[in-house]
Amino acid sequence: MAERSQSETALVMFSERLTNSAAFGTLFREGMDLVEETAAYLDGEGRTEAKALERSVSLTYATESMRLTTRLMQLASWLLLHRAVKEGEMTLTQANREKTKVKLTAADPGPQDMIEKLPQQLQDLIMRSMNLQAKVRRLDTSIHAPPAERAPIGNPLVPQLNRLKAAFEQ
């Protein structure tokens, strides 16, 4: 009986293990690759494409590239913070406090009709960043969800025995 109570108190918190998972590693690499790809595009081909746009679309390009950059920097901050947890540089509790500085809802794109006027590669980067943001938000919810209240674990046969007892006492 003593073994059982010790094993019950030594439950593994799934949320604390998520940063060590292969899924987190994949998400981290995807995020960092997207940051690098976006930076290369905006400093290279994107700059050339922006010069060829008409004035109103050029303003949308500037606005959306700034939103994209902001969104990716927030996502990179979140990913780096949780990599620090994985590496043992900070605890999940510390990361939870620090993540309040990261805005996972920041910089949503503008109206779709304006986005459609942008160069296709920028549209793709915006869409991929939004997909990454959705994945990070889901993972953030899983990792930082408050611990569920656990009902005391007793003998699972007791409710059945009580029903039998009640049925035969009548």
N, C-alpha and C positions, 0 to 999 in steps of 0.2 A: 504494500500500500504506500510506503514511503517513496518508492521509486516512481509511482504514478504522480504524486504531488510535485516531485522534483521535475519531472518531464513536462508537466503542465505549466510550470513557471518558466521553463526554458524555451518557450515558443519562439520561433524565428519570425521576425516581422518582415513580411514580403517587401514592403515599401523600402526597407533599409537595404535590400539586396538588389533592387532594380538597377541601380547605377553600376553594379558589377555584371549585369547581364550582357549577353551578346547583342540583344536588341538595342541597349543603350550605346554600345560601341558602334553599331551600324548607324544609329541616329546621329551620334557625335561626328562620325566621319562624313556623313551626308551633309550635315550642317556646315562643317568647316570647308568642305569642297564647294558648297554653294556660295559661301562667302568669298572664297578665292576666285571662283568663276565669275561672280558678279563684279568684283573689283577689276578683274582683267577686262571684262566687257565694257564697263563704264569708262575705264581709262583708255581703251583702244577703239574697237569697232563702234561702240556705242557713241563715243564722242563724234566720230565721223558721221554716223547716222543722224545724230541730233542736229548737226549743221545743215542737213538737207531737208529738214522738216519746215513746214510753214509755221508762222509765228504762234498761232494759237496752240498747235500741237507741240511746238517746241516748249511752250510754258508747261503743258501737261507732262512732257518728257522730264523736264527739270523737277517738277513736283513729285512725280511718281518715282524717279530715280532716288530722290531724297527719302521718300517714304520707304522704298525698298531697302536702302542702306540702313535706315533707322531700325526697321523690322529685323534685318539680319544681325545688326549689332546687339540688339536685345536678345535674340535667340542665341547668338554666340556667347553672350555673357551667361545666360542660363546654362548652356552646355558646359562651359568652362567651370562654372561653379559646381556643377554636379560631377564633373570629372575630378575635381579636387576632393570630393567625398569619396569617389572610387579609389583615388590614390592614397587616401588616408590623411590628407592634408587638413581636412576639417570634418566635423561630424555632420550628420544630417540635420541636427538641431541648429547648428551654426549656419548651414546652408539655407535652412528655412528662414532664419532671420535676415540673411543677406539677400535672399531672392526677392524680398519686398521692394528692393531697388530696381528690379527688372520688370519691365512692363510687357507682358506677353500679349497684350491687346493693343499695343501701340501701332500706329501707322497703317491702318487698314487702307487698301487702295481706294481711289476715287471711283466715280461712276463708270460702269462697264462700257458705255458708248464712247467715252473718252479713251479708255484703256485700249479699245479695239483700233484706235487710230495710231497707236505707237508701233514702233518696229517689232516684228514678230519675236525676235530674240529677247527683247525687254519684256514683252508679254509673257513669254515662257518663264523667265526668271521670277517675275511677279507671282505667277501661278505656283511655281515650285516653292517659293518662299512661303506662300499662304498654306500650302500642303504641309510643309515642315512646321510651320507655326501651329497648325492643328494637331500634329503628332506630339509636339512638345507640350502643348496645353493638356492633352490627354495624359501624357506621362507625368506631368506636374501634378495633375489631380490625383493620380494613383500614388505617387511618391509622398505627397504632402497631405493626404487625406487624414483626418483625425482618426486615431485608433478606435475601432469599434468596441463597444461595450460587450464584454463576454459574459454570458450567463454561466453561473457556476455549473461545473460538470459533475454530475452525480451518476448514480447507477441508471443506465438507460432502461433497465427492466422495471423500475419502480412505477412509472405511469401505467405500464401494462398490468402489473400485479395489482395496482389499485383499482383498475377497471374490472379485473376478474373478481377481486374481493367485493367490490360494490355490486356486481352482478349476482353473486351467490348469497349476499346478505339479505336480499329481498325476499 
